[in-house]
Amino acid sequence: MRLRILFILLMLTICINLFAQSVKVTEERFFYGSDIDKDLDVVMPGNSFFDRAIMYGAILSPVFIFEDNSAGRLGAYILNAKVWGKVYLWNNSFLYISGKNSYLGITQRQGTYDNYKSDNVLDLDQAFLSASYLNNSISFSLGRKYYTMGTGLVLNGRGDGAEAVFHLSVFSIDLLGLYTGFLLKDNNPYNLNDKDITDGAKRMFGGGTVSVFFYNQKVYLLGLVQMDFSKQTKSFETKYNSEYYGIGLEGVLFSHMSYYGEFVYERGTSYINSVDAGSPNPLIPFEKSNISAFAINSGIYYYMRVALNPMLIVQYSFGSGDEHRTNYTSSNRPKEAKGDDRGFIAFGTFAGGYALKPNLGNIHIIRGGFSFAPFGNVSLGAKYLYYLKDKKEAPINANEAPLPEAFIGQGVDVSFRWQICYDLSMYVNYGLFLPGDAYDKSTLKCNFVMAGINLSI
C-alpha cells in the first residue's frame, strides 16, 4: 500500500501523457509537472539573447489527499514548490534549470497507513541544454529532463541523458539515452526492489522511435532497452533487464474524432526466488527466467460540435499477467513460478483510475466517459471503469485482488478543472472503486479525493 503515496508523488512531479502526442486533451494538465512551455506562454517571441534575455518564475501547488478503504484511512497534504529559469544562449538554443521541493504532511493515518510519516524531498528537477537547427529539422538536448516514448506507457520520466530528434517531410526519428542512478532515492519511479531503493535504482535506458506521417495520421515504431546496474550478489539476484518493441497509430478522423493505439511486446530476463520471501538463503542462487509479455493502450475521442463542447471518451488498456506472479511492482517471482515471466512491467506512467490506481499488469481496463466545458475556462468530466484480470489465478498490483476470480471490480472517476486566470488554476479529482469477486467480501469500497491549486509567479 506504500505504493499509493509514491503514485501520488509521481503524478505531481511527472507530466502524465494519457493520450497520444497529437491529441491535445490532457486531463492532468493542471498537475505540478514537466511541461516547461506553460511556464513561458507569456514570453514575447524573439531570436536574440537581448530580446529574451533571462526568464524565471515559480509554481506553487498545495494539494490535499484523502483515501478511505478497507485497509485503512489516510489524510495527507503535499506542498509543492518549483523554481525555474531559462537563458537563451544563441539563436534557437537555451538552457533550462528548475528545482523542486515537495513536503508531505500526514493529517490522519489508520490501518495500513500507520507507518506513514511526514517527508520532504528537495531535488534538482531539470537542468538541460536544448538546441535546434535547420528550421527545427534537427534538435538536440543534453542533461536532466523528462523523456517519453509513444503514449508514455513504456517510458515517461526524468533522467540524466541526451536526446536527438530529426524531423523530415514525412517521417521523424527520435533517439534517446538516459541514466537514473543520480535521482533521489526517496522519489525515484524506477525502483522495483530493495536494491533499487538502497543504491538509487541504477538503470540505463536507450532506444528510439521512428514515425511516419500521412493525411493527419502517424504510424510509429519504438524500441527501448533497459539495463539494471544495481549492486547484486550471485546468491540473491534481483536484476530486471527488459526490452520493449512497439507499434503505434494515432491521428484525427472526420475532423472531430481523434484516436490512438499502441501495442508493446516485452522481453528480457527476471529471476525466480529460490527461497521463501523475507528469508533469503545465500547458499541457494536465484533462478533466471525469460520475460515474454505484452500490453495495449488505446482510446477514441469524439468531439461534438454543439453547445458546451462535449466530448465522448472510450478507452481500452491491457497488460498481460503471469499466473505465478504476486507483485507487479517487483522484479522477482515467487519460488513456485515456472516457465517464462509473462507479467508486463514497464517504466512509464499509466493512470487507470483514481481510486484503484492499477499497474498495467494482469489486467483489462475498459473506460467510457465524457467531458464538457460549460464555460471557456471550466471543464467537467466523468468516466466509468470496468476491471478484469488476464490470469484469474494471480493478483494485481502488489498482491491485491488475491482471490482466483476474473472480476476485479468497477469504478467511477470525476474531475473538475477551473482555469481561474492565466497564472492561477484549481482542480478536484474524485474516485470511487467498488471491489468485485476477486476481493474478499469484507473488502470495503475505496473513496479517493484529491484537490489542489496551482499558482504561477
C-alpha positions in Angstrom: 0.0 0.0 0.0 3.0 2.3 0.4 3.0 2.5 -3.4 -0.1 4.7 -3.2 1.9 7.6 -1.8 4.6 7.1 -4.4 1.9 7.1 -7.1 0.6 10.4 -5.8 4.0 12.0 -5.7 4.8 10.8 -9.2 1.5 12.3 -10.6 2.6 15.6 -9.1 6.2 15.5 -10.4 5.8 13.9 -13.8 3.7 15.3 -16.6 1.4 12.3 -17.3 0.7 11.8 -21.0 -2.6 10.0 -21.0 -3.2 10.4 -24.7 -1.2 10.3 -27.9 1.0 13.2 -28.6 -1.1 14.6 -31.3 -4.2 14.6 -29.1 -4.4 17.9 -27.3 -6.7 16.7 -24.5 -4.8 16.4 -21.2 -6.8 15.5 -18.1 -3.9 16.2 -15.8 -2.8 19.5 -17.3 -3.0 21.3 -14.0 -0.7 19.0 -12.1 2.7 20.1 -11.0 4.6 18.6 -13.9 7.3 18.7 -16.5 5.6 21.0 -19.2 8.0 23.9 -19.3 6.1 25.5 -22.2 3.3 26.5 -19.8 5.9 28.5 -17.8 6.8 30.5 -20.8 3.5 31.2 -22.7 3.6 34.9 -21.9 7.1 35.5 -23.3 7.1 37.5 -26.5 8.8 36.0 -29.5 12.3 36.9 -30.4 15.5 35.3 -31.6 18.3 37.0 -29.8 19.6 36.9 -26.3 18.8 40.6 -25.8 15.2 40.0 -26.9 14.5 37.2 -24.5 17.4 37.5 -22.0 16.9 35.6 -18.8 13.4 34.4 -17.7 12.5 32.9 -14.4 9.4 32.0 -12.3 7.9 29.8 -9.7 5.0 27.5 -9.3 3.3 26.8 -6.0 1.0 23.7 -5.8 -0.6 22.8 -2.5 -2.6 19.5 -2.6 -4.9 17.7 -0.2 -5.5 13.9 -0.5 -8.0 11.8 1.4 -8.4 8.0 0.9 -10.7 5.6 2.8 -10.8 1.9 2.1 -10.9 -1.5 3.9 -7.1 -1.3 4.5 -7.3 2.0 6.4 -7.8 5.7 6.2 -5.3 8.3 5.1 -5.4 12.1 5.1 -2.4 14.0 3.8 -1.3 17.2 2.2 1.6 17.9 -0.2 3.2 21.3 -0.6 5.0 21.6 -3.9 7.2 24.4 -4.9 9.1 24.7 -8.2 11.5 27.5 -9.2 12.6 27.6 -12.9 14.9 29.7 -15.1 15.6 29.8 -18.8 18.5 31.5 -20.5 18.8 31.9 -24.3 22.4 31.3 -25.4 22.3 31.7 -29.1 19.6 31.5 -31.8 17.2 28.6 -31.2 19.3 27.4 -28.2 18.6 27.7 -24.4 19.5 26.4 -21.0 16.6 25.4 -18.7 17.0 24.8 -15.0 14.3 24.0 -12.4 14.4 22.9 -8.8 11.6 21.5 -6.7 10.7 20.8 -3.1 7.8 18.6 -2.1 6.7 18.4 1.5 4.4 15.5 2.5 2.4 16.0 5.7 0.1 13.4 7.3 -3.1 14.6 9.0 -4.8 11.2 9.6 -3.5 7.6 9.4 -5.2 4.4 10.3 -4.7 0.8 9.4 -2.1 0.1 6.8 -1.1 3.7 6.8 0.0 3.8 10.4 3.7 3.8 9.4 3.5 6.7 7.1 5.5 9.7 8.2 5.9 13.3 7.0 8.7 13.7 4.5 10.4 16.4 2.5 12.1 16.0 -0.9 14.4 18.7 -2.3 15.8 17.9 -5.7 17.1 19.3 -9.0 14.1 18.8 -11.2 15.5 19.6 -14.6 18.8 21.0 -16.0 19.3 20.7 -19.7 20.7 22.4 -22.8 18.5 22.4 -25.9 19.4 23.5 -29.4 17.7 23.2 -32.8 19.0 23.8 -36.4 17.7 24.0 -40.0 14.3 25.4 -39.0 13.9 22.9 -36.2 14.6 20.0 -38.6 17.3 18.8 -36.2 17.1 19.3 -32.4 19.3 18.1 -29.5 19.0 18.2 -25.7 21.5 17.2 -23.1 21.1 16.9 -19.3 18.4 16.1 -16.8 14.9 16.3 -18.3 11.7 14.3 -18.9 12.0 11.5 -21.5 9.0 9.8 -23.1 8.2 7.3 -25.8 4.9 6.8 -27.6 1.9 7.1 -25.3 4.3 7.1 -22.3 3.4 3.6 -21.3 6.9 2.2 -21.8 8.9 5.2 -20.6 7.9 8.5 -19.2 10.1 10.0 -16.5 13.1 12.0 -15.5 16.7 11.0 -16.2 20.1 12.3 -16.9 20.9 11.8 -20.6 20.6 13.1 -24.2 18.0 13.1 -27.0 18.3 13.8 -30.7 15.3 14.4 -32.9 15.4 14.6 -36.7 12.3 15.9 -38.5 11.9 15.4 -42.2 8.9 15.9 -44.5 7.1 12.7 -44.0 8.9 11.0 -41.1 10.9 11.7 -38.0 13.5 9.9 -35.9 13.8 10.3 -32.1 16.9 8.8 -30.3 17.4 8.9 -26.6 19.5 7.5 -23.8 19.4 8.2 -20.0 20.6 7.1 -16.6 18.6 7.2 -13.4 21.2 6.5 -10.7 21.6 10.1 -9.7 17.9 10.7 -8.9 16.9 11.0 -5.3 16.3 7.5 -3.8 13.1 8.5 -2.0 11.4 10.0 -5.0 12.5 7.6 -7.7 10.0 6.0 -10.1 12.4 3.3 -11.3 12.7 1.1 -8.2 11.5 -2.5 -8.4 13.2 -4.0 -5.4 15.1 -3.3 -2.2 18.4 -3.0 -4.1 16.9 -0.2 -6.2 16.0 1.8 -3.1 19.3 1.3 -1.3 21.6 2.2 -4.1 19.4 4.6 -6.1 17.9 2.5 -9.0 20.9 2.5 -11.3 19.1 1.9 -14.6 20.2 2.7 -18.1 17.7 3.3 -20.9 18.4 3.5 -24.6 16.1 3.5 -27.6 14.3 5.4 -30.3 11.1 6.0 -32.2 10.6 6.2 -36.0 7.4 7.9 -37.1 5.8 8.3 -40.5 3.1 11.0 -41.1 0.3 10.9 -43.7 -3.1 12.6 -44.0 -3.2 13.7 -40.4 -2.2 10.2 -39.2 1.0 9.0 -37.6 2.4 5.5 -37.5 5.4 4.8 -35.3 7.8 2.0 -34.3 9.6 2.2 -30.9 12.3 0.2 -29.3 13.8 0.5 -25.8 16.4 -1.4 -23.9 16.5 -1.1 -20.1 19.6 -2.4 -18.1 19.8 -2.8 -14.4 23.1 -1.8 -12.9 22.2 -2.2 -9.2 24.6 -4.0 -6.9 23.8 -7.7 -6.7 25.2 -10.9 -5.2 25.2 -14.1 -7.1 23.1 -15.8 -4.5 20.5 -13.1 -4.3 19.7 -11.8 -7.8 17.0 -9.2 -8.3 18.0 -7.6 -11.6 15.3 -6.9 -14.1 16.6 -6.4 -17.6 14.0 -5.7 -20.2 13.5 -4.8 -23.9 10.4 -3.2 -25.4 9.3 -3.3 -29.0 6.1 -1.4 -30.0 4.0 -0.1 -32.9 1.5 2.7 -32.6 -1.0 4.6 -34.7 -2.6 7.9 -33.9 -4.4 10.7 -35.7 -7.6 12.6 -36.5 -10.6 11.3 -38.4 -13.5 13.3 -39.8 -12.1 16.5 -38.3 -13.9 15.8 -35.0 -12.7 12.3 -33.9 -9.2 11.5 -32.7 -7.7 8.2 -31.7 -4.6 6.4 -30.5 -3.5 2.8 -30.3 -0.2 1.3 -29.1 0.9 -2.4 -28.9 4.1 -3.2 -26.9 5.9 -6.5 -26.7 8.3 -7.0 -23.7 11.2 -9.5 -23.5 14.2 -9.8 -21.3 15.2 -11.6 -18.0 13.9 -11.7 -14.5 14.5 -14.0 -11.5 12.6 -16.6 -9.5 13.1 -16.6 -5.8 14.8 -19.8 -4.7 13.6 -19.5 -1.1 10.6 -18.0 0.8 10.3 -14.3 0.6 11.9 -12.5 3.5 14.3 -15.3 4.4 16.9 -15.4 1.6 19.4 -18.2 1.8 22.8 -17.0 0.4 23.7 -20.7 -0.4 20.9 -21.1 -2.9 21.2 -19.0 -6.1 18.1 -17.5 -7.7 16.9 -19.0 -11.0 16.8 -16.8 -14.1 13.7 -16.7 -16.3 12.8 -15.2 -19.6 10.3 -12.4 -20.0 7.6 -12.7 -22.6 4.8 -10.1 -22.0 2.8 -7.5 -23.9 0.4 -4.6 -23.4 -2.1 -2.5 -25.3 -3.1 1.1 -24.8 -5.8 2.7 -26.9 -8.6 5.3 -27.0 -11.1 7.2 -29.1 -12.2 10.8 -28.5 -15.3 12.2 -30.3 -15.8 15.9 -30.2 -19.4 17.1 -30.6 -19.9 20.4 -32.3 -22.7 21.6 -30.1 -23.1 23.9 -27.0 -20.9 23.2 -24.0 -18.3 21.4 -26.3 -19.0 17.9 -25.1 -16.5 15.1 -25.8 -17.1 11.3 -25.6 -14.3 9.1 -24.5 -13.8 5.3 -24.9 -10.5 3.7 -23.8 -9.2 0.1 -23.6 -5.9 -0.9 -21.9 -4.4 -4.3 -21.2 -1.3 -5.7 -19.6 -0.6 -9.4 -19.7 -0.4 -11.4 -16.5 1.6 -14.3 -15.1 -0.3 -16.9 -13.1 2.6 -17.3 -10.7 3.5 -13.6 -10.2 2.2 -12.0 -7.0 3.6 -8.5 -7.4 3.6 -6.3 -10.5 5.8 -3.7 -8.7 8.7 -6.1 -8.0 11.3 -7.6 -10.2 11.1 -11.2 -8.9 8.5 -14.0 -9.0 8.0 -16.5 -6.0 9.8 -19.8 -5.9 6.7 -21.7 -7.2 6.9 -19.9 -10.5 7.6 -21.9 -13.7 8.3 -21.1 -17.3 8.5 -17.6 -18.9 7.6 -14.5 -16.9 4.5 -13.2 -18.7 3.7 -10.3 -16.4 4.1 -7.0 -18.1 6.2 -4.4 -16.2 7.3 -1.1 -17.8 8.8 2.2 -16.7 6.3 4.6 -18.0 3.2 6.2 -16.4 -0.3 4.8 -16.6 -3.5 6.3 -15.0 -6.2 3.7 -14.8 -8.4 5.1 -12.1 -8.1 7.5 -9.2 -9.2 5.0 -6.5 -7.8 1.7 -7.6 -4.6 3.1 -9.2 -3.7 -0.2 -11.0 -0.4 -1.1 -12.6 -0.9 -2.2 -16.2 -0.2 -5.9 -15.4 -2.6 -8.9 -15.4 -5.5 -6.6 -16.1 -8.0 -5.5 -18.7 -9.4 -1.9 -18.2 -12.4 -0.7 -20.1 -13.2 3.0 -19.7 -16.1 5.1 -21.1 -17.0 8.7 -20.2 -17.5 12.3 -21.3 -16.3 15.8 -20.6 -17.8 19.2 -21.3 -16.9 22.8 -20.8 -19.9 24.9 -19.6 -17.6 27.9 -19.7 -14.4 28.5 -21.6 -12.2 28.2 -18.5 -14.1 25.4 -16.7 -14.3 21.8 -17.5 -16.1 18.8 -16.0 -15.5 15.1 -16.8 -16.5 11.7 -15.7 -15.6 8.1 -16.5 -16.9 4.6 -15.7 -14.2 2.0 -15.3 -14.5 -1.8 -15.5 -11.6 -4.1 -14.5 -11.0 -7.7 -15.3 -7.9 -10.0 -14.8 -5.9 -11.6 -17.5 -5.0 -14.6 -15.3 -7.6 -15.0 -12.7 -5.3 -17.2 -10.5 -2.9 -14.2 -9.9 -3.5 -10.9 -8.1 -2.9 -7.4 -9.5 -0.7 -4.6 -8.2 1.1 -5.7 -5.0 -0.9 -8.8 -4.2 -4.3 -7.0 -4.5 -7.5 -8.8 -5.6 -6.0 -12.2 -4.5 -9.0 -14.5 -5.0 -9.0 -16.7 -8.1 -11.8 -14.8 -9.8 -11.7 -12.7 -13.0 -13.9 -9.7 -12.0 -11.7 -7.2 -10.2 -14.4 -4.5 -9.8 -15.7 -1.3 -11.2 -15.2 2.4 -10.5 -16.1 6.0 -11.3 -13.7 8.9 -11.8 -15.0 12.5 -11.7 -12.8 15.6 -12.4 -13.3 19.3 -12.2 -10.9 21.9 -13.7 -11.0 25.7 -13.4 -8.5 28.0 -15.0 -9.3 31.0 -12.9 -6.8 33.2 -14.7 -3.6 32.7 -16.6 -1.4 32.0 -13.6 -4.0 30.5 -11.2 -5.9 27.2 -11.6 -7.5 24.6 -9.4 -8.7 21.0 -9.8 -10.6 18.4 -7.9 -10.4 14.6 -8.6 -12.8 12.1 -7.0 -12.5 8.4 -7.5 -14.7 5.5 -6.3 -13.8 1.8 -6.6 -16.3 -1.0 -5.8 -14.5 -4.3 -5.3 -15.6 -7.4 -7.3 -15.4 -11.1 -7.0 -11.6 -11.1 -6.8 -11.7 -9.4 -3.4 -12.9 -10.9 -0.1 -16.5 -10.0 0.8 -15.2 -8.0 3.8 -13.3 -5.6 1.5 -14.9 -2.2 1.5 -15.3 0.3 -1.3 -12.5 2.8 -1.7 -13.0 6.6 -1.8 -10.3 8.9 -3.1 -10.3 12.7 -3.2 -7.5 14.9 -4.4 -7.8 18.7 -4.7 -5.2 21.3 -5.4 -4.3 24.8 -6.6 -1.6 25.8 -9.0 -0.1 29.3 -8.8 2.5 30.5 -11.3 4.6 33.5 -10.4 
